Amino acid sequence: MVADPGVVWRHAPDLAVVTSPGRVALVDLSRPQLPPRVLQGSAAAIWGAVDGSRTADEVAALVSHSF
């Protein structure tokens, strides 16, 4: 998947989220039959950088400084 660099990224509103240092657990409440997803490392950093106002390029730039 290639992201459009100018698109603003947002979290879906129908997710249950539990965060801990370096880790994010997600449950899609609209599809409870799916298993939870656990993001770690760079995936968790990307999740944390997505705030509903940053574009794909801004998220990438922010996260790239940590890795």
C-alpha positions in Angstrom: 0.0 0.0 0.0 1.3 3.4 -0.9 -0.1 6.4 1.0 -0.9 9.6 -0.6 1.6 12.0 1.1 -0.9 14.8 1.4 -3.7 12.8 3.0 -4.4 13.4 6.7 -4.4 10.2 8.7 -7.0 9.6 11.4 -7.8 6.7 13.7 -11.1 5.0 13.1 -13.7 5.9 15.7 -14.9 2.3 16.3 -11.7 1.0 17.8 -10.9 0.0 21.3 -7.4 1.0 22.1 -5.0 0.1 25.0 -1.6 1.7 25.0 1.5 0.9 27.0 5.1 2.0 26.4 6.1 0.9 22.9 3.0 -1.1 22.3 -0.7 -0.5 21.2 -3.5 -3.1 21.3 -6.5 -2.6 19.0 -9.9 -4.2 18.7 -12.2 -3.3 15.8 -15.5 -3.0 17.6 -17.4 -3.0 14.2 -15.9 -6.5 13.5 -15.6 -8.2 16.9 -15.0 -11.6 15.2 -11.5 -10.4 14.2 -8.6 -11.0 16.6 -7.1 -8.0 18.3 -4.1 -6.4 16.6 -1.0 -5.5 18.6 1.4 -2.9 17.3 5.0 -2.7 18.5 8.1 -0.7 17.7 7.7 1.4 14.5 4.1 0.4 14.1 3.2 1.7 17.6 5.2 4.9 16.8 3.2 5.5 13.6 0.0 4.9 15.5 1.1 7.5 18.1 2.0 10.0 15.5 -1.4 9.8 13.8 -3.4 12.6 15.5 -6.0 13.5 12.9 -4.1 16.6 11.7 -0.8 15.2 10.3 -0.4 14.1 6.7 1.3 10.9 5.7 4.5 12.8 5.0 4.4 14.5 8.4 3.8 11.2 10.2 6.7 9.7 8.3 9.0 12.6 9.2 8.1 12.5 12.8 8.6 8.7 13.2 11.8 8.7 11.1 13.5 10.7 13.8 13.0 7.8 16.3 14.3 5.0 14.1 
